[in-house]
Amino acid sequence: MIGTHMARATDLHQAGRFDEAVRAYEAVLAHHPGHAETLHRLGLIAHQLGDFGAAVSLIETAISIDDNDAPRHSNLGLSLSALGQHARAVESCDRAIAIDAGFAAAWYNRGLAWSALSLAGNRRHAQGQALASFDRTLALNPGHQRALYQQGLARLALGQSIEAMASFDAVLAADPAHGGAAWNKATCLLARGDLEAGWPLYEARWRAGASASVALCEARPVWRCDASPRVNPGRQLIWAEQGVGDHIFFGTLLPEWKARVPGLIVQCDRRLLPLFRRSQPDIEWRSSDDAMNPADYDTHLPMADLAGILRPNWQAFPNPPQPWLIADAERVRSIRAALRPPGGPLIGIAWRSTCTRTGAARSIGLERLVSVLGEALAASGGRLVSLQYGACDAERLDAHRQTGIEVLACDSVDPYADLDGLAALISACDQVVSIDNSTVHLAGALGAAVTVLLPKVADWRWFTQRSDSPWYAQMTLHRQTVDGDWGSVLREVAHTLTASAKTRISSSSSYPRRNS
């Protein structure tokens, strides 16, 4: 009887008829309440329906009855990961592997759990474990396409871009429409400076779900410059995509595009409108929150596509790049007067990224940043001011208690909501020192002197093995040489700032004011 009910329940389960399958499995339990495999199967259905807590409870009950089953431990790991309990998920997968080291699914689930743990810290170790797990999955099952893709992601996170591209190429060979593989290959190529090969693949961001924006879909055509150089785009809408930093970054191309397309309308984040309108008044600016009337334009284009059009190769970059944003001069003077110490520099700092995928690797503890910059402050008589968006008062107070160095806040500026005010605050500073977040793009576009602190595996926009940026003129890049080690980076920055401060002090009785 149990065999008959299980066979019917399995058929229903595999057909996706979950309600009926549950009733069939429950019929088995009515005759055999301690049937471990039935409890396991009910846990799988709960997982498939998104009830991960119930899945964990059911599979744990099954394991308590019979714990010598690799699939149960492996599937428990999958459900635990879905609940965010990745360390426990690794333990469950390890138990499955101890039972059956040739069970490929357990290795794959283990790799997923370790990949998730890499976002929380100890990134290199966790990604190394993830990569080893995916390698083992593929050794056991060479045709496992999801493992091949995850192998590429782990390689990419470890800075193994050539090997990562090999994984992505293998995925694309089997599935040319795989958006994630194409997108990640594009970022590998761009980071390595292969613009000609990278930009054509960059459109895969839409298929990969890599953009924070939704592609504009309506009757007006997307303009393609490769259709014919003589095609007139007419009155064109450029719509900003991704985040605020991307609006600023790709926005560096808009003045050049405006010279080609006189009838230009640009949508962007509402918070940027005052700054963008002041800086480029000949462009018609609209908020991304506002619905557009298709009658207002003839063609449209996502803003990031301008990069492939205007910067197809290295020869297309201006030398030097020109700032394109202009801060409110009156606010700059007011902020400078309120914050700047007599005879010393004002150094703006930002230390945290909120990006869920790479933010932890990019961020630095404020106390650590402040303590290392202390020598430069002592040499110059300067002061630190926070450019950090988000709640950070507690961090500033704690850093002050621990280091004795105060990080000022500009009460008249909210760095998240008031981006025009943040631009003025940045322009009031003599130097900006920041991790990779939207602040450095704003500072670079303003023409400010910016020192950027980069992790070993940095975003593609900074390319590799460069200490400058072709996008922004007064920008210096300082990179980790060992993944997760900020010590050498901070010492290098502190030494540079200290030497610069001593040089200025010896050559002038007062610190030079940077023009706003």
C-alpha positions as CSV (number, residue, x, y, z in Angstrom):
1,M,0.0,0.0,0.0
2,I,2.8,2.4,0.9
3,G,4.5,1.6,-2.4
4,T,1.4,2.3,-4.4
5,H,0.7,5.7,-2.6
6,M,4.4,6.7,-3.0
7,A,4.4,5.9,-6.7
8,R,1.3,8.0,-7.2
9,A,2.6,10.8,-5.0
10,T,5.9,10.8,-6.9
11,D,4.1,11.1,-10.3
12,L,1.9,14.0,-9.0
13,H,5.0,15.7,-7.5
14,Q,7.0,15.4,-10.7
15,A,4.0,16.8,-12.7
16,G,4.0,19.9,-10.5
17,R,0.5,19.0,-9.0
18,F,1.7,19.9,-5.6
19,D,-1.7,20.0,-3.7
20,E,-2.6,16.5,-4.9
21,A,1.0,15.2,-4.2
22,V,0.8,16.5,-0.7
23,R,-2.5,14.6,-0.1
24,A,-0.9,11.5,-1.6
25,Y,2.1,11.8,0.7
26,E,-0.1,12.4,3.7
27,A,-1.9,9.2,2.8
28,V,1.4,7.4,3.2
29,L,1.9,9.0,6.6
30,A,-1.5,8.0,7.7
31,H,-0.4,4.3,7.4
32,H,3.2,4.9,8.4
33,P,3.7,8.1,10.4
34,G,7.4,7.7,10.7
35,H,8.1,7.2,6.9
36,A,11.3,9.3,6.6
37,E,11.3,9.6,2.8
38,T,7.7,10.8,2.7
39,L,8.6,13.6,5.2
40,H,11.5,14.4,3.0
41,R,9.4,14.7,-0.1
42,L,6.9,16.9,1.7
43,G,9.8,19.1,2.7
44,L,10.8,19.3,-1.0
45,I,7.3,20.5,-1.9
46,A,7.4,23.1,0.9
47,H,10.7,24.3,-0.5
48,Q,9.4,24.5,-4.0
49,L,6.4,26.5,-2.8
50,G,8.7,28.9,-1.0
51,D,7.9,27.9,2.6
52,F,11.5,27.3,3.6
53,G,10.8,27.2,7.3
54,A,8.4,24.3,6.9
55,A,10.9,22.6,4.5
56,V,13.6,22.7,7.1
57,S,11.3,21.3,9.8
58,L,10.0,18.5,7.7
59,I,13.5,17.5,6.3
60,E,15.0,17.7,9.8
61,T,12.3,15.3,11.1
62,A,13.1,12.9,8.2
63,I,16.8,13.0,9.1
64,S,16.0,12.4,12.8
65,I,14.4,9.1,11.7
66,D,17.1,8.1,9.3
67,D,20.2,10.3,9.0
68,N,22.2,8.1,6.6
69,D,20.8,9.7,3.4
70,A,22.9,12.1,1.4
71,P,20.0,13.8,-0.6
72,R,18.2,14.7,2.6
73,H,21.2,16.4,4.1
74,S,21.9,18.1,0.8
75,N,18.3,19.4,0.4
76,L,18.3,20.5,4.0
77,G,21.3,22.6,3.2
78,L,19.5,24.1,0.2
79,S,16.5,25.1,2.4
80,L,18.8,26.5,5.1
81,S,20.5,28.7,2.6
82,A,17.1,29.9,1.4
83,L,16.5,31.1,5.0
84,G,19.9,32.8,5.1
85,Q,21.5,30.2,7.4
86,H,24.4,29.6,5.1
87,A,26.9,28.3,7.7
88,R,24.4,25.6,8.8
89,A,23.8,24.8,5.1
90,V,27.5,24.1,4.6
91,E,27.4,21.7,7.6
92,S,24.4,19.9,6.1
93,C,26.1,19.6,2.7
94,D,29.3,18.4,4.3
95,R,27.3,15.7,6.1
96,A,25.8,14.6,2.8
97,I,29.3,14.4,1.2
98,A,30.5,12.4,4.2
99,I,27.8,9.9,3.4
100,D,28.3,9.9,-0.4
101,A,31.3,11.9,-1.7
102,G,30.2,11.2,-5.3
103,F,26.8,13.0,-4.9
104,A,27.2,16.0,-7.2
105,A,24.1,17.8,-5.9
106,A,25.6,18.1,-2.4
107,W,28.8,19.6,-3.8
108,Y,26.8,22.1,-5.8
109,N,24.6,23.1,-2.9
110,R,27.7,23.4,-0.8
111,G,29.2,25.8,-3.3
112,L,26.1,28.0,-3.3
113,A,26.2,28.2,0.5
114,W,29.9,29.2,0.5
115,S,29.2,31.8,-2.2
116,A,26.6,33.4,0.0
117,L,28.9,33.3,3.0
118,S,31.5,35.3,1.0
119,L,29.1,38.3,1.0
120,A,29.3,38.5,4.8
121,G,33.1,38.4,5.2
122,N,36.3,36.3,4.8
123,R,35.6,36.6,1.2
124,R,38.6,34.9,-0.3
125,H,38.4,31.8,1.8
126,A,34.6,31.5,1.2
127,Q,34.9,31.9,-2.5
128,G,37.8,29.5,-2.6
129,Q,35.6,26.9,-0.9
130,A,32.8,27.7,-3.3
131,L,35.1,27.3,-6.3
132,A,36.4,24.0,-5.0
133,S,32.9,22.8,-4.6
134,F,31.8,23.7,-8.1
135,D,35.0,22.2,-9.6
136,R,34.1,18.9,-7.8
137,T,30.5,19.1,-9.0
138,L,31.8,19.4,-12.6
139,A,34.3,16.6,-12.1
140,L,31.3,14.4,-11.1
141,N,28.9,15.8,-13.6
142,P,30.6,17.6,-16.5
143,G,27.3,18.6,-18.0
144,H,26.1,20.5,-15.0
145,Q,25.5,23.9,-16.6
146,R,24.5,25.8,-13.4
147,A,27.7,24.6,-11.7
148,L,29.7,25.8,-14.7
149,Y,28.1,29.2,-14.5
150,Q,28.7,29.4,-10.7
151,Q,32.3,28.3,-11.3
152,G,32.7,31.3,-13.5
153,L,31.2,33.6,-10.9
154,A,33.5,32.2,-8.2
155,R,36.6,32.6,-10.4
156,L,35.5,36.2,-11.2
157,A,35.1,37.0,-7.5
158,L,38.7,35.6,-6.9
159,G,40.1,37.8,-9.6
160,Q,40.7,35.0,-12.1
161,S,39.2,36.8,-15.0
162,I,40.7,34.6,-17.8
163,E,39.6,31.4,-16.2
164,A,36.2,33.0,-15.5
165,M,35.7,33.9,-19.1
166,A,36.5,30.3,-20.0
167,S,33.7,29.1,-17.8
168,F,31.3,31.7,-19.2
169,D,32.3,30.8,-22.8
170,A,31.5,27.1,-22.0
171,V,28.1,28.1,-20.7
172,L,27.4,30.2,-23.8
173,A,28.5,27.4,-26.1
174,A,25.7,25.3,-24.7
175,D,23.2,28.2,-24.3
176,P,24.0,31.3,-26.4
177,A,21.1,33.1,-24.9
178,H,22.4,32.8,-21.3
179,G,22.3,36.5,-20.2
180,G,24.3,36.0,-17.0
181,A,27.2,34.4,-18.7
182,A,27.3,37.1,-21.4
183,W,27.0,39.9,-18.9
184,N,29.7,38.6,-16.7
185,K,32.0,38.0,-19.7
186,A,31.4,41.6,-20.7
187,T,32.5,42.9,-17.3
188,C,35.7,40.7,-17.5
189,L,36.5,42.1,-20.9
190,L,35.9,45.7,-19.9
191,A,37.9,45.4,-16.7
192,R,40.8,44.1,-18.8
193,G,40.5,47.0,-21.1
194,D,39.1,45.1,-24.1
195,L,36.5,47.7,-25.0
196,E,35.9,46.5,-28.6
197,A,34.8,43.0,-27.4
198,G,33.2,44.1,-24.1
199,W,30.8,46.8,-25.1
200,P,28.8,44.7,-27.6
201,L,28.1,42.2,-24.8
202,Y,27.2,44.9,-22.3
203,E,23.6,44.8,-23.5
204,A,23.2,41.4,-21.8
205,R,22.7,43.3,-18.6
206,W,19.0,43.3,-19.4
207,R,18.8,39.5,-20.0
208,A,20.9,38.9,-16.9
209,G,18.8,41.0,-14.6
210,A,22.1,42.8,-13.7
211,S,20.6,46.3,-14.0
212,A,18.6,47.8,-11.2
213,S,16.4,49.4,-13.8
214,V,13.6,48.1,-16.0
215,A,14.2,48.5,-19.7
216,L,11.9,51.0,-21.4
217,C,9.6,49.1,-23.7
218,E,7.2,51.1,-25.9
219,A,6.3,51.9,-29.5
220,R,9.1,54.4,-30.1
221,P,12.2,52.7,-31.5
222,V,15.5,52.2,-29.7
223,W,18.1,54.2,-31.7
224,R,21.0,52.1,-33.1
225,C,24.0,54.0,-34.4
226,D,25.3,51.0,-36.2
227,A,22.2,50.9,-38.5
228,S,23.6,53.8,-40.6
229,P,25.8,56.7,-39.7
230,R,23.3,59.0,-41.5
231,V,20.3,57.9,-39.5
232,N,19.0,61.0,-37.7
233,P,17.9,60.1,-34.1
234,G,15.6,63.2,-34.1
235,R,14.3,64.3,-30.7
236,Q,15.8,61.6,-28.5
237,L,15.1,60.4,-25.0
238,I,18.1,59.1,-23.0
239,W,16.9,57.3,-19.9
240,A,19.2,56.7,-17.0
241,E,19.5,53.2,-15.6
242,Q,21.0,51.4,-12.6
243,G,21.9,53.5,-9.6
244,V,22.8,57.2,-8.8
245,G,26.5,56.5,-9.3
246,D,25.8,55.1,-12.7
247,H,23.7,58.1,-13.7
248,I,26.7,60.3,-12.9
249,F,29.3,58.0,-14.4
250,F,27.5,57.5,-17.7
251,G,26.3,61.1,-17.6
252,T,29.9,62.2,-18.3
253,L,29.1,61.3,-21.9
254,L,26.0,63.5,-22.1
255,P,27.6,66.9,-23.0
256,E,29.4,65.2,-25.9
257,W,26.2,63.5,-27.0
258,K,24.2,66.7,-26.8
259,A,26.6,68.2,-29.4
260,R,25.5,65.4,-31.8
261,V,21.8,65.3,-30.9
262,P,20.4,68.8,-30.3
263,G,16.9,67.6,-29.3
264,L,18.0,65.7,-26.2
265,I,15.8,64.8,-23.3
266,V,17.3,62.9,-20.3
267,Q,15.6,61.1,-17.5
268,C,17.5,60.6,-14.2
269,D,17.1,60.2,-10.5
270,R,15.0,63.1,-9.1
271,R,17.7,63.9,-6.5
272,L,20.1,64.8,-9.3
273,L,17.9,67.2,-11.2
274,P,19.0,70.5,-9.5
275,L,22.7,69.6,-10.0
276,F,22.3,68.3,-13.6
277,R,20.1,71.3,-14.7
278,R,22.6,73.8,-13.4
279,S,25.5,72.0,-15.0
280,Q,24.0,71.3,-18.4
281,P,21.1,73.8,-18.9
282,D,20.8,73.1,-22.6
283,I,19.6,69.5,-22.0
284,E,16.0,69.0,-21.1
285,W,16.0,67.0,-17.8
286,R,13.1,64.9,-16.5
287,S,12.7,62.7,-13.4
288,S,12.9,59.0,-13.8
289,D,9.7,58.9,-11.7
290,D,7.7,60.7,-14.3
291,A,5.9,58.9,-17.1
292,M,7.0,60.0,-20.5
293,N,4.7,60.9,-23.4
294,P,6.0,59.0,-26.5
295,A,4.9,62.0,-28.5
296,D,7.7,64.0,-26.9
297,Y,10.5,62.1,-28.7
298,D,11.2,60.1,-31.8
299,T,13.8,57.6,-30.5
300,H,15.2,56.5,-27.2
301,L,18.4,55.0,-25.8
302,P,19.5,53.7,-22.3
303,M,22.2,55.9,-21.0
304,A,24.8,53.2,-20.6
305,D,24.7,52.4,-24.3
306,L,26.4,55.8,-24.9
307,A,29.6,54.3,-23.6
308,G,29.9,51.8,-26.4
309,I,29.0,54.5,-28.9
310,L,31.3,57.3,-27.7
311,R,34.1,55.2,-26.1
312,P,34.5,52.2,-28.4
313,N,38.3,52.2,-27.9
314,W,41.0,53.9,-25.9
315,Q,41.6,56.5,-28.6
316,A,38.1,57.8,-28.1
317,F,38.8,59.0,-24.5
318,P,39.5,62.7,-24.1
319,N,42.9,63.5,-22.5
320,P,42.4,64.9,-20.0
321,P,38.7,64.1,-19.2
322,Q,36.7,67.2,-18.4
323,P,34.4,67.7,-15.4
324,W,30.8,68.1,-16.3
325,L,29.1,69.0,-13.1
326,I,29.0,72.4,-11.3
327,A,28.2,72.8,-7.7
328,D,26.2,75.7,-6.2
329,A,28.9,78.3,-5.6
330,E,27.1,80.0,-2.8
331,R,26.5,76.8,-0.9
332,V,30.2,75.9,-1.4
333,R,31.3,79.2,0.2
334,S,28.9,78.8,3.1
335,I,29.9,75.2,3.8
336,R,33.6,76.0,3.5
337,A,33.3,78.9,5.9
338,A,31.5,76.8,8.4
339,L,33.7,73.7,8.3
340,R,37.2,74.6,7.1
341,P,39.9,75.1,9.7
342,P,42.1,78.2,9.4
343,G,45.2,77.4,7.3
344,G,44.4,73.7,6.9
345,P,42.7,71.4,4.4
346,L,39.2,69.9,4.7
347,I,39.3,66.2,3.8
348,G,36.0,64.6,2.9
349,I,35.7,60.9,3.6
350,A,33.2,58.1,2.8
351,W,33.8,54.5,4.0
352,R,30.8,52.3,3.3
353,S,28.9,50.9,0.4
354,T,25.4,49.5,0.7
355,C,25.6,47.3,-2.3
356,T,24.4,43.8,-1.2
357,R,26.7,41.9,-3.6
358,T,30.0,43.7,-3.2
359,G,29.5,46.3,-0.5
360,A,31.2,44.3,2.3
361,A,34.4,43.9,0.2
362,R,34.4,47.6,-0.7
363,S,33.8,49.0,2.8
364,I,36.3,50.0,5.5
365,G,35.6,50.5,9.2
366,L,35.5,54.2,9.9
367,E,37.7,53.9,13.0
368,R,40.4,52.2,10.9
369,L,40.2,54.9,8.2
370,V,40.4,57.7,10.7
371,S,43.3,56.4,12.7
372,V,45.4,55.9,9.6
373,L,44.6,59.4,8.3
374,G,45.5,60.9,11.6
375,E,49.2,61.4,10.7
376,A,48.2,63.4,7.6
377,L,45.8,65.6,9.7
378,A,48.5,66.2,12.2
379,A,50.9,67.3,9.5
380,S,48.5,69.7,7.8
381,G,46.2,70.8,10.6
382,G,43.3,69.6,8.6
383,R,39.9,68.3,9.5
384,L,37.8,65.3,8.4
385,V,34.2,65.7,7.2
386,S,31.7,62.9,6.5
387,L,30.5,62.5,3.0
388,Q,28.9,59.2,3.9
389,Y,25.2,58.7,3.0
390,G,22.9,56.8,5.4
391,A,22.8,56.8,9.2
392,C,26.4,57.1,10.5
393,D,26.3,59.4,13.6
394,A,27.0,56.4,15.9
395,E,30.0,55.4,13.8
396,R,31.4,58.9,13.9
397,L,31.0,59.2,17.7
398,D,32.6,55.8,18.2
399,A,35.5,56.6,16.0
400,H,36.0,59.9,17.9
401,R,36.1,58.0,21.2
402,Q,38.5,55.4,19.9
403,T,40.9,57.7,18.0
404,G,40.5,61.1,19.5
405,I,39.9,62.5,16.0
406,E,36.6,64.1,15.1
407,V,34.8,63.4,11.9
408,L,32.6,66.5,11.2
409,A,29.1,66.3,9.8
410,C,27.6,69.1,7.7
411,D,24.2,69.6,9.3
412,S,22.9,71.5,6.2
413,V,23.4,68.5,3.9
414,D,21.8,65.1,3.8
415,P,24.3,63.1,1.6
416,Y,21.5,60.7,0.5
417,A,18.6,63.0,-0.2
418,D,20.3,66.2,-1.0
419,L,22.8,65.3,-3.8
420,D,23.1,69.0,-4.9
421,G,24.1,69.8,-1.3
422,L,26.6,66.8,-1.3
423,A,28.1,68.2,-4.5
424,A,28.6,71.6,-2.7
425,L,30.1,69.8,0.3
426,I,32.5,67.9,-1.9
427,S,33.5,71.1,-3.7
428,A,34.1,72.7,-0.3
429,C,36.7,70.1,0.5
430,D,40.3,70.2,-0.6
431,Q,40.6,66.4,-1.0
432,V,38.2,63.5,-1.0
433,V,39.2,60.0,0.3
434,S,36.6,57.4,-0.3
435,I,35.9,53.7,-1.0
436,D,34.2,52.9,-4.3
437,N,30.7,54.2,-4.0
438,S,28.6,56.9,-5.7
439,T,30.5,59.6,-3.8
440,V,33.6,59.1,-5.9
441,H,31.7,59.4,-9.1
442,L,30.1,62.6,-8.0
443,A,33.5,64.0,-6.8
444,G,35.1,62.9,-10.1
445,A,32.4,64.5,-12.2
446,L,32.9,67.8,-10.3
447,G,36.6,67.8,-11.0
448,A,37.5,67.3,-7.3
449,A,40.8,65.8,-6.2
450,V,39.8,62.2,-5.3
451,T,41.6,59.3,-3.8
452,V,39.7,56.0,-4.3
453,L,40.4,53.0,-2.1
454,L,39.7,49.8,-4.2
455,P,39.5,46.1,-3.2
456,K,41.7,43.7,-5.0
457,V,38.9,42.6,-7.3
458,A,37.5,46.0,-8.2
459,D,34.5,47.1,-10.4
460,W,35.1,47.0,-14.1
461,R,34.9,50.8,-14.3
462,W,38.3,51.1,-12.7
463,F,39.9,48.6,-15.2
464,T,43.0,46.8,-13.8
465,Q,46.5,47.8,-12.8
466,R,45.8,51.5,-13.2
467,S,46.4,54.2,-10.7
468,D,44.4,56.8,-12.6
469,S,41.0,56.9,-14.2
470,P,40.3,57.8,-17.9
471,W,36.8,58.9,-16.8
472,Y,37.8,61.5,-14.2
473,A,40.8,63.9,-14.3
474,Q,41.9,64.4,-10.7
475,M,41.4,60.9,-9.5
476,T,44.0,58.5,-8.0
477,L,43.3,54.8,-7.5
478,H,44.9,52.8,-4.6
479,R,44.3,49.1,-4.9
480,Q,44.6,46.2,-2.5
481,T,47.4,43.8,-3.4
482,V,46.0,41.1,-1.1
483,D,42.3,40.5,-1.1
484,G,40.7,42.0,2.1
485,D,43.9,43.7,3.2
486,W,43.4,47.4,3.6
487,G,46.5,48.0,5.7
488,S,49.0,48.6,2.8
489,V,46.4,50.7,0.9
490,L,45.7,53.0,3.9
491,R,49.4,53.4,4.7
492,E,50.1,54.4,1.1
493,V,47.3,56.9,1.1
494,A,48.3,58.4,4.5
495,H,51.9,58.7,3.3
496,T,50.9,60.5,0.2
497,L,48.6,62.9,2.0
498,T,51.2,63.6,4.7
499,A,53.9,64.3,2.1
500,S,51.6,66.5,0.2
501,A,50.6,68.4,3.3
502,K,54.2,69.0,4.3
503,T,55.1,70.2,0.8
504,R,52.3,72.7,0.9
505,I,53.1,73.9,4.3
506,S,56.8,74.5,3.4
507,S,55.9,76.4,0.2
508,S,53.1,78.6,1.6
509,S,52.1,80.1,4.9
510,S,48.4,79.2,4.3
511,Y,46.8,76.3,2.7
512,P,45.7,77.1,-0.9
513,R,42.0,77.3,-1.5
514,R,40.7,75.2,-4.3
515,N,38.5,77.1,-6.8
516,S,34.8,76.2,-6.6
